[in-house]
Amino acid sequence: MSGLRERKKHATRLAIHEAGMRLFAEHGFTATTVDAIADAAGVSRATVFTYFPTKEEIVFGDAAAAVDALAERLRERPAEETTVAAVRAWLGVLGGWLEPELILQLRLGRDVPAVGARRLQLNRDIEAVIATALEAEFGPGKRLAARLAAASLIAALATVEETAAAHMEQDGRGLTAAEIDRLLDDAVAFVDAGVSAIATR
């Protein structure tokens, strides 16, 4: 029964997110009301706020839950797996991260201060989770190195997002799985080089 309940909750959350993104694209973020999103998703206004406390949260869908999943993934990773490798694996199963709606997310982040602030906070949350894991991996006295490596990884991933969005805008299609993998592999290789330099100092 709990499995069915979770599937229903996920379906409701997805319906609200998709309705919101469709309306944001058609009418703009400011002009789109929570009531309009509720009507389009077939739920009540109260239900929208149950799943998304603020309107800007709707833009990012399950992002907050994904950050929690990353933290759990890093805590439970095998001892022989590096933090960077675990993050790469997490990104590989993060469904929809580079979907075509990424263009809209980035545009709303640039044009709407509240959305931009929420995007920045999510990136900071991910960076903090990664930095904590790297600090444990590097050992005592390496807090600065861990934070620098985490910041580099977040910057690399942001570049991947911008690259993917530019490709979608120019070619009118999303990236293939192989193209996404190449971008992510490049980002991870960049950070791995820095981590290796720290380890050999």
Backbone bond lengths (Angstrom), bond angles and torsions (degrees), N, CA, C in turn:
res aa  C-N    CA-C-N  psi(-1)  N-CA   C-N-CA  omega(-1)  CA-C   N-CA-C  phi
1 M - - - 1.459 - - 1.524 111.20 -
2 S 1.329 116.29 -40.42 1.464 119.46 -179.36 1.522 111.21 -64.01
3 G 1.368 116.61 -33.31 1.451 119.93 177.79 1.517 111.56 -63.83
4 L 1.318 116.80 -42.56 1.463 121.62 177.60 1.518 110.84 -63.71
5 R 1.331 116.51 -41.54 1.451 120.73 179.65 1.531 111.01 -63.10
6 E 1.320 115.96 -41.08 1.464 119.84 178.84 1.522 111.46 -65.66
7 R 1.338 116.81 -38.89 1.467 120.08 178.36 1.520 110.84 -64.87
8 K 1.336 116.10 -38.92 1.473 119.77 178.28 1.527 110.66 -65.82
9 K 1.313 115.80 -41.40 1.465 119.65 178.80 1.523 110.50 -63.36
10 H 1.337 115.93 -42.94 1.467 119.77 179.07 1.533 110.41 -63.26
11 A 1.331 117.01 -41.60 1.463 121.13 179.89 1.527 110.95 -63.47
12 T 1.323 116.66 -40.41 1.467 120.77 178.65 1.527 110.51 -65.55
13 R 1.300 116.22 -45.75 1.466 120.98 179.34 1.531 110.69 -60.08
14 L 1.330 115.98 -44.05 1.456 120.62 179.78 1.523 111.06 -64.69
15 A 1.338 117.07 -40.84 1.468 120.88 179.71 1.530 110.94 -62.02
16 I 1.319 116.76 -41.78 1.471 120.52 178.78 1.524 110.27 -65.28
17 H 1.336 116.22 -45.46 1.467 120.14 179.80 1.522 111.22 -60.74
18 E 1.320 117.11 -47.42 1.468 120.55 -177.57 1.524 111.29 -66.29
19 A 1.323 116.92 -39.35 1.462 120.01 177.94 1.525 110.44 -64.29
20 G 1.334 115.70 -44.01 1.459 119.63 178.99 1.513 112.32 -61.30
21 M 1.333 117.20 -46.82 1.465 120.30 -178.86 1.527 111.54 -63.48
22 R 1.326 116.52 -37.87 1.472 119.99 178.05 1.532 110.70 -63.85
23 L 1.318 116.39 -43.67 1.465 120.34 -179.47 1.528 111.49 -71.53
24 F 1.336 117.31 -36.58 1.458 119.80 177.03 1.529 110.20 -61.83
25 A 1.326 116.35 -39.95 1.460 120.86 -179.71 1.527 111.20 -67.99
26 E 1.331 116.43 -36.26 1.469 120.59 -176.06 1.516 113.18 -82.46
27 H 1.337 116.82 -38.45 1.464 120.02 -170.25 1.526 114.02 -120.85
28 G 1.319 117.06 -8.77 1.457 119.65 -175.64 1.513 111.17 92.93
29 F 1.318 115.80 158.27 1.455 120.53 -176.16 1.522 111.90 -68.79
30 T 1.323 117.18 -47.93 1.460 121.03 -175.34 1.521 111.95 -65.69
31 A 1.330 116.96 -39.32 1.463 120.64 -176.63 1.521 112.92 -76.34
32 T 1.310 117.39 -15.63 1.467 121.01 -179.69 1.524 110.00 -86.46
33 T 1.313 117.14 122.02 1.463 121.22 -179.45 1.523 110.62 -94.14
34 V 1.317 115.62 159.59 1.459 120.48 175.45 1.523 110.22 -63.24
35 D 1.335 116.73 -35.45 1.465 119.76 178.01 1.525 110.82 -62.04
36 A 1.326 116.77 -40.40 1.463 120.28 179.11 1.526 110.88 -65.02
37 I 1.326 116.38 -39.97 1.464 120.58 178.04 1.529 110.20 -64.42
38 A 1.333 116.08 -43.28 1.466 120.33 179.12 1.526 110.67 -59.88
39 D 1.345 117.09 -45.66 1.460 121.01 179.37 1.524 111.04 -61.02
40 A 1.336 116.53 -44.46 1.466 120.54 -177.70 1.524 111.61 -66.72
41 A 1.334 116.48 -30.91 1.469 120.62 -179.26 1.523 112.49 -88.83
42 G 1.334 116.52 -9.13 1.461 120.00 -179.61 1.512 113.72 73.59
43 V 1.350 116.08 32.60 1.463 120.62 178.91 1.521 108.80 -131.90
44 S 1.332 115.48 175.47 1.459 119.46 178.47 1.531 110.59 -85.62
45 R 1.312 115.96 163.17 1.467 121.27 175.66 1.531 110.13 -58.84
46 A 1.340 116.26 -41.29 1.469 120.34 179.96 1.523 110.94 -62.15
47 T 1.318 117.06 -36.45 1.470 120.31 179.36 1.519 110.78 -65.77
48 V 1.327 116.76 -39.55 1.470 119.75 177.28 1.519 110.09 -56.66
49 F 1.319 116.32 -47.20 1.469 120.03 -177.82 1.527 112.16 -71.97
50 T 1.322 117.30 -22.69 1.466 120.02 174.66 1.522 110.34 -64.50
51 Y 1.311 116.34 -38.98 1.465 121.22 -177.47 1.523 112.93 -91.09
52 F 1.326 116.85 -32.33 1.468 121.51 -177.75 1.529 108.98 -134.93
53 P 1.324 118.30 103.91 1.466 121.73 -176.13 1.527 114.11 -59.61
54 T 1.333 117.23 -28.78 1.459 120.85 179.00 1.528 109.43 -133.12
55 K 1.321 116.23 161.39 1.458 120.18 -178.40 1.526 111.45 -65.65
56 E 1.350 116.72 -36.60 1.465 118.68 -179.36 1.531 112.17 -66.40
57 E 1.346 117.07 -25.89 1.463 119.67 176.78 1.524 111.17 -61.91
58 I 1.332 116.94 -31.25 1.460 120.92 -178.80 1.528 110.67 -61.50
59 V 1.332 116.81 -33.76 1.465 121.22 -178.55 1.524 110.80 -58.61
60 F 1.334 117.02 -36.25 1.458 120.69 -171.70 1.529 113.84 -101.07
61 G 1.321 117.29 3.86 1.461 120.44 172.02 1.515 113.57 54.45
62 D 1.331 115.85 -119.64 1.466 122.27 -175.54 1.529 112.98 -91.14
63 A 1.317 118.02 18.21 1.468 120.69 -173.76 1.529 112.39 -57.37
64 A 1.329 117.83 -43.62 1.465 120.33 -178.46 1.528 110.93 -62.78
65 A 1.336 115.96 -40.45 1.467 119.82 177.71 1.521 110.50 -66.45
66 A 1.327 116.72 -33.87 1.462 120.58 178.79 1.525 111.05 -65.38
67 V 1.332 116.91 -36.67 1.467 120.52 177.45 1.528 109.88 -64.10
68 D 1.328 115.93 -42.60 1.473 119.75 176.86 1.530 111.01 -61.94
69 A 1.335 115.88 -39.02 1.464 120.16 179.30 1.528 110.64 -65.24
70 L 1.332 116.45 -37.05 1.463 120.08 177.43 1.527 110.44 -64.33
71 A 1.326 116.85 -44.82 1.464 120.50 179.53 1.528 110.62 -58.76
72 E 1.328 116.95 -42.78 1.461 121.01 178.71 1.527 110.49 -66.64
73 R 1.335 115.54 -40.76 1.474 120.34 179.72 1.524 110.50 -61.07
74 L 1.319 117.82 -40.47 1.462 121.42 -179.11 1.521 111.67 -72.27
75 R 1.330 116.61 -36.73 1.473 119.62 178.72 1.522 111.20 -65.72
76 E 1.326 116.44 -34.89 1.458 120.52 -172.35 1.528 113.44 -100.56
77 R 1.313 117.73 5.55 1.464 119.03 -176.73 1.531 110.57 -68.11
78 P 1.331 117.49 151.57 1.471 120.98 177.63 1.525 110.46 -62.23
79 A 1.313 116.99 151.88 1.469 121.61 -176.86 1.516 111.98 -59.44
80 E 1.336 117.09 -30.98 1.461 119.81 -176.72 1.532 112.86 -82.44
81 E 1.323 117.92 -8.06 1.463 120.98 -179.04 1.527 110.05 -91.72
82 T 1.315 117.50 128.98 1.455 120.80 179.78 1.524 110.58 -75.69
83 T 1.315 115.32 161.57 1.461 120.38 177.41 1.515 111.06 -60.54
84 V 1.325 116.50 -46.15 1.463 120.24 -178.12 1.527 111.06 -62.27
85 A 1.334 116.91 -40.68 1.465 120.24 177.80 1.523 111.01 -64.08
86 A 1.325 117.15 -38.40 1.466 120.78 178.74 1.525 111.22 -66.26
87 V 1.337 116.59 -39.90 1.461 120.25 177.21 1.525 109.98 -63.48
88 R 1.335 115.90 -41.71 1.472 119.71 179.06 1.526 110.44 -61.37
89 A 1.325 117.51 -42.11 1.464 121.23 178.61 1.524 110.71 -64.39
90 W 1.333 116.41 -40.07 1.470 121.54 178.31 1.520 110.75 -61.24
91 L 1.322 116.96 -43.18 1.454 120.83 179.39 1.526 111.40 -64.30
92 G 1.337 115.54 -33.38 1.451 119.69 -178.82 1.513 114.38 -65.80
93 V 1.333 116.33 -25.75 1.466 119.90 -179.45 1.524 111.86 -108.34
94 L 1.316 116.99 7.47 1.462 121.35 -179.22 1.522 108.46 -82.97
95 G 1.304 115.61 84.85 1.458 120.96 -174.21 1.517 113.10 -58.04
96 G 1.332 115.98 134.18 1.454 121.01 174.30 1.511 115.85 81.42
97 W 1.346 117.86 5.38 1.467 119.42 -175.40 1.524 111.64 -61.59
98 L 1.329 116.88 -38.94 1.451 120.37 -179.58 1.525 111.14 -113.78
99 E 1.315 116.45 39.25 1.455 120.43 176.35 1.522 109.97 -70.83
100 P 1.363 117.51 164.30 1.464 120.02 179.40 1.523 114.75 -53.49
101 E 1.355 118.18 -27.21 1.468 119.08 -179.48 1.532 112.29 -67.62
102 L 1.341 117.02 -8.59 1.459 120.24 176.41 1.521 110.85 -56.19
103 I 1.332 117.33 -37.20 1.469 120.86 179.47 1.521 109.72 -58.05
104 L 1.326 116.25 -45.95 1.463 120.47 -179.99 1.520 110.69 -65.71
105 Q 1.324 117.68 -41.57 1.462 120.32 178.28 1.523 111.31 -58.67
106 L 1.327 116.30 -46.08 1.460 119.69 -179.33 1.526 111.08 -65.97
107 R 1.333 116.96 -40.50 1.463 120.00 179.76 1.525 110.65 -64.60
108 L 1.333 116.92 -43.96 1.462 119.57 178.50 1.524 110.62 -64.30
109 G 1.334 116.31 -36.21 1.457 119.51 177.67 1.516 112.80 -63.15
110 R 1.334 116.00 -34.91 1.465 120.10 178.41 1.527 112.41 -76.97
111 D 1.348 115.97 -36.76 1.466 120.10 -170.81 1.521 114.09 -92.04
112 V 1.327 117.80 -24.77 1.470 121.32 -175.00 1.529 108.63 -116.86
113 P 1.328 118.40 111.13 1.468 120.68 -176.24 1.520 114.03 -53.13
114 A 1.333 118.26 -41.42 1.462 120.62 -177.98 1.527 110.93 -65.41
115 V 1.326 116.90 -37.83 1.464 120.16 178.21 1.525 110.10 -70.31
116 G 1.333 116.19 -42.03 1.463 119.84 177.22 1.521 112.05 -60.48
117 A 1.341 115.59 -40.69 1.467 119.78 179.37 1.524 111.03 -65.35
118 R 1.319 116.79 -39.99 1.469 119.81 179.31 1.520 110.47 -67.46
119 R 1.316 117.14 -38.76 1.466 120.59 177.80 1.528 110.19 -62.69
120 L 1.316 115.62 -43.74 1.458 120.48 178.55 1.524 110.90 -61.56
121 Q 1.340 117.07 -41.72 1.461 120.72 179.84 1.523 111.34 -64.69
122 L 1.330 117.08 -40.72 1.461 119.93 177.84 1.526 110.72 -61.66
123 N 1.335 116.12 -42.67 1.463 119.32 177.87 1.527 111.52 -63.44
124 R 1.326 116.47 -38.09 1.462 120.29 177.68 1.527 111.20 -66.41
125 D 1.339 115.94 -38.09 1.463 119.91 178.01 1.529 110.34 -63.09
126 I 1.339 116.25 -44.66 1.469 120.11 178.51 1.522 110.31 -63.30
127 E 1.321 116.12 -43.12 1.468 120.71 179.84 1.529 111.02 -61.01
128 A 1.330 117.24 -41.49 1.465 120.89 -179.90 1.523 111.18 -65.07
129 V 1.321 116.70 -41.12 1.468 120.89 178.22 1.532 110.49 -61.88
130 I 1.324 116.06 -45.27 1.464 120.83 -179.84 1.526 110.79 -66.56
131 A 1.331 117.10 -42.48 1.465 120.87 -179.43 1.525 111.24 -61.50
132 T 1.317 116.94 -40.80 1.467 120.69 178.37 1.520 111.02 -60.63
133 A 1.324 116.38 -44.13 1.463 120.45 179.86 1.527 111.07 -67.41
134 L 1.324 117.06 -40.53 1.465 120.34 179.55 1.522 111.70 -66.05
135 E 1.328 116.62 -37.85 1.464 120.20 179.24 1.526 110.45 -62.41
136 A 1.331 116.13 -40.30 1.467 119.97 177.33 1.529 110.27 -67.33
137 E 1.322 116.19 -36.26 1.467 120.60 -179.65 1.531 111.46 -70.66
138 F 1.325 117.18 -42.38 1.468 121.16 -176.74 1.521 112.38 -72.76
139 G 1.327 116.88 -32.89 1.455 119.80 -178.91 1.516 112.70 101.39
140 P 1.339 116.98 179.25 1.467 122.39 -175.98 1.539 112.65 -57.62
141 G 1.329 114.56 145.25 1.459 120.01 175.28 1.511 115.09 77.75
142 K 1.334 117.90 10.61 1.470 120.21 -177.03 1.528 112.62 -117.27
143 R 1.330 115.88 27.31 1.466 118.89 -177.45 1.524 111.21 -62.09
144 L 1.331 117.76 -44.47 1.458 120.73 -179.29 1.527 110.44 -63.12
145 A 1.332 116.38 -43.90 1.463 120.24 179.43 1.531 110.68 -61.09
146 A 1.328 116.54 -40.93 1.464 120.40 179.72 1.515 111.08 -64.13
147 R 1.323 116.70 -42.19 1.460 120.49 -179.31 1.528 111.13 -68.35
148 L 1.318 116.99 -38.11 1.472 120.27 177.78 1.529 110.70 -64.69
149 A 1.332 116.46 -43.04 1.458 120.31 179.88 1.530 110.92 -65.65
150 A 1.331 116.72 -40.73 1.469 120.43 178.96 1.525 110.72 -64.71
151 A 1.333 116.65 -42.55 1.463 120.84 178.73 1.521 110.93 -63.62
152 S 1.323 116.59 -37.72 1.467 120.64 178.49 1.521 110.82 -65.16
153 L 1.324 116.50 -39.67 1.460 119.93 179.97 1.527 110.96 -66.26
154 I 1.334 117.06 -42.41 1.458 120.53 178.40 1.526 110.33 -63.32
155 A 1.345 116.80 -41.54 1.469 120.34 178.32 1.523 110.61 -63.14
156 A 1.330 116.58 -40.55 1.468 120.47 179.18 1.526 110.81 -64.87
157 L 1.327 117.18 -41.30 1.461 120.70 179.71 1.523 111.41 -67.76
158 A 1.332 116.97 -35.72 1.461 120.12 176.24 1.526 110.53 -63.98
159 T 1.328 116.28 -37.52 1.455 120.62 177.00 1.525 110.57 -65.51
160 V 1.324 117.02 -38.89 1.468 120.98 175.95 1.532 109.96 -59.85
161 E 1.326 116.24 -44.13 1.465 120.18 179.51 1.527 111.14 -61.37
162 E 1.321 117.01 -46.77 1.463 121.06 -179.60 1.524 110.62 -63.09
163 T 1.319 116.78 -40.32 1.465 121.22 178.71 1.522 111.09 -63.66
164 A 1.341 115.55 -44.55 1.470 120.01 179.30 1.523 111.06 -63.78
165 A 1.332 116.90 -42.62 1.465 120.95 -179.57 1.520 111.14 -64.59
166 A 1.337 117.14 -41.94 1.470 120.92 178.56 1.523 110.62 -62.37
167 H 1.324 116.31 -39.58 1.471 120.94 178.65 1.522 110.30 -63.67
168 M 1.326 117.05 -44.15 1.457 121.00 179.91 1.526 111.22 -62.22
169 E 1.324 116.54 -41.52 1.459 120.75 -178.58 1.520 111.28 -67.26
170 Q 1.322 116.64 -37.89 1.457 120.76 -177.19 1.524 112.38 -77.25
171 D 1.322 116.87 -43.23 1.459 121.03 -173.80 1.525 113.95 -99.93
172 G 1.326 116.41 -11.58 1.451 119.63 178.24 1.517 114.98 72.51
173 R 1.313 117.58 20.37 1.459 120.69 178.33 1.521 109.92 -145.56
174 G 1.315 115.75 157.62 1.450 120.18 175.86 1.517 111.23 -76.13
175 L 1.298 116.65 163.39 1.453 120.96 178.05 1.529 110.68 -73.78
176 T 1.308 116.14 149.80 1.460 120.16 174.57 1.526 109.10 -75.01
177 A 1.325 115.98 165.86 1.465 120.15 178.55 1.523 110.90 -59.66
178 A 1.328 116.30 -39.05 1.468 120.04 179.93 1.523 111.15 -66.16
179 E 1.321 117.24 -39.10 1.466 120.72 178.94 1.520 111.15 -66.88
180 I 1.321 116.78 -40.21 1.463 120.54 177.06 1.519 110.38 -64.11
181 D 1.320 116.27 -43.06 1.468 120.31 179.26 1.528 111.24 -59.54
182 R 1.324 116.78 -41.02 1.469 119.71 179.93 1.529 110.88 -64.08
183 L 1.328 116.78 -42.93 1.460 120.06 178.56 1.531 111.14 -62.09
184 L 1.333 115.98 -45.38 1.461 120.03 -179.46 1.522 111.45 -66.35
185 D 1.331 116.45 -39.09 1.465 119.91 178.45 1.527 110.65 -63.19
186 D 1.336 116.89 -39.58 1.467 120.61 178.02 1.529 110.26 -63.72
187 A 1.341 116.22 -42.96 1.466 120.37 -179.59 1.524 110.79 -62.63
188 V 1.331 116.15 -44.11 1.459 120.77 -179.15 1.527 110.85 -68.01
189 A 1.328 116.89 -39.21 1.470 120.08 178.86 1.526 110.62 -62.22
190 F 1.325 116.34 -38.23 1.458 121.08 178.18 1.531 111.05 -61.03
191 V 1.323 115.92 -46.89 1.464 120.28 -178.43 1.521 110.72 -72.19
192 D 1.316 117.12 -38.61 1.467 120.69 178.45 1.527 111.50 -57.96
193 A 1.322 116.20 -37.46 1.460 120.19 179.16 1.517 110.37 -61.97
194 G 1.344 116.10 -41.62 1.465 119.31 178.39 1.510 112.07 -67.76
195 V 1.340 116.67 -40.53 1.451 120.99 179.18 1.524 110.41 -63.48
196 S 1.321 116.58 -41.13 1.470 121.07 178.88 1.528 110.88 -63.19
197 A 1.333 116.25 -38.51 1.462 120.49 178.72 1.519 110.68 -64.01
198 I 1.335 116.28 -39.90 1.465 120.78 178.03 1.517 110.39 -64.86
199 A 1.337 116.17 -42.81 1.465 120.99 -175.84 1.534 112.30 -66.25
200 T 1.332 116.78 -28.43 1.457 119.64 -176.16 1.520 113.58 -94.83
201 R 1.321 117.06 -0.30 1.477 119.48 -179.34 1.528 110.61 -72.60
